[in-house]
Amino acid sequence: MPTDATAPAPFRAILCHFDSYSAALNFACWPERRLLWPNPLPECAALGPVSLPRDGEDARQAMARTLGLPDSELVWAPDYDQGLRTPEGEIRVHLLRSTAFEPPTEALEAAGGAFKPISALRGYPPVELTLVREVFNLIVGGAGHRA
């Protein structure tokens, strides 16, 4: 998937959709077997505190443009606070949540991705799985009332 040249760096974003009726939580899976957008992580990325700003609005706008989603159907979840450290520097990870009644499956497929539940994510990079488990705990653990 081509990256959006106007997207701020260094950041990555997790896109999810939570259906409060069925309690189904699905995550965007991108080409190259990754869960983070817009670029793959360096292999040596490790979880850790970062000093980068927490504001995910630029990331939200960049993803909305890339997927062609209305602004009203994509929100940044400020409760999610994760960072990664690499030899090249820090990376802030933002959580973006589709608020549409149905997940934006067609828009994601047009970008080369697909939505999958956490149970279908075996084999993805361990650090990315740790990050989506935190999302799962935040949303499902809080009965979907947060994020």
N, C-alpha and C positions, 0 to 999 in steps of 0.2 A: 504494500500500500504506500503510495507516495505520501510524504509528510507535508504538512502545511508550512510553507516557508515563512509565514507570518506568525507562527506559533512561538511563544516565548520559550526560552531555554534557561536553565536546565530543569525540565519537569517531565513527568510521566503521568498518565491518568488511567484510572480504572473506570470503565463504564459498566453500570449494572441497571437492571430493571427489576423492581419488586412489585409483585401483584398481591396487594393486601387481601384480596378476596380468597385466593388460593394459597397464599403464603409462599408462592414460587419466587425464588430469587435466582436470576440468571445473569451471567457475566459475559461481556464481549470478549471473544477470542479472535485474535488478529492473525494475519498470515505469519509465517515463520514460527508457529507454535508459541505464541506469546499472549500475555494477558494485559500488558501495558501498552499504551498508545502515547506518542506516535512512532517511537523507535524501540528496537530491542535494547535490553539492558546490557551493559558490559558484563562479561562472565564473572568478574570479581566483585560485583556490586554486593554490598552487605547492609543489612538494616542498621540504622543508627540515627541519633539525633542530628539534625541539620539546622543551619542558621538562615536558610533561605526563607523568604516571605511565604506565609501560608495562604495568601489570596489566590484562589483558583479561578477567578473570573476570566482571566485571559485564556486559560486552558479550556474553560467551558465554552467560551465564544469560538475558539479555534475548532473544537470538536463539532460544535453545532454547524459551523460553516462547512467543514469537511464532509459531514454526513447529510447536510442539507436539512437539518432539523429546525423547527421553529424555536425561538428563544424560550418560549413558555413551556416547552417539553423537555428541557434539560436543565438540571440544577446542579450546583456545586455544593457538596456536603462539608461544611466547615468543621464538623465534629471529628472528621477523619484526619488524623495527624501522623503521617508517616514520612520517613526520609530514608535515603540510601546514600552510602558513602562509596566512592570509587577512587582509584588513584588519580583520576582526572578531576575529581571534585565531587561536590554534593549534588543530589537529585531530590527534588521535592516530589512526592506522590500525592495526587489529588484524587478524590472520589467524585465522579460525575454520575448522576442518577437520572435515567429517563423517567419522566412523570406521566407519560402518555398512558392511556388505558391499556393498550397493547404495546409490547416492546417494538422498537423501530427495526424489525427484522430485515425488511427489504433494503433500508438505507445501509444497514451494517453489511448485508450480503453484497451490495453494490461496491462496498469498499474492501471486499475480500474477506470479511469476517463472518462470525456466526455467534449466536447466543447459546450458552450452555449452562446447566446447573453445576454447582460445585462438585457434585458426585461424578461428573464426566470430565474432570480436569486432571486426572492422573497423568503423569508424564510431562506436565508443564514444569518450567524451572522452579526449583524449591523456594527461592526467595519470592517469586511472584505468587506461589501458592500460599505462602505465609501472609502476604499482603491481602489476598482475597479472603482468607480465613478471618482476618481482622474485620473486613467489610461484613462478612456473614455474621460475626458476633455482634457488630454494631447494629445491623438492621434486624436480623432475626432474633437475636438475643434481647433486643429492645422492642420486640413485637412489631417492628416496622414503623415505629413512631418517630424514629430519629433518622438523621441523614436525609 
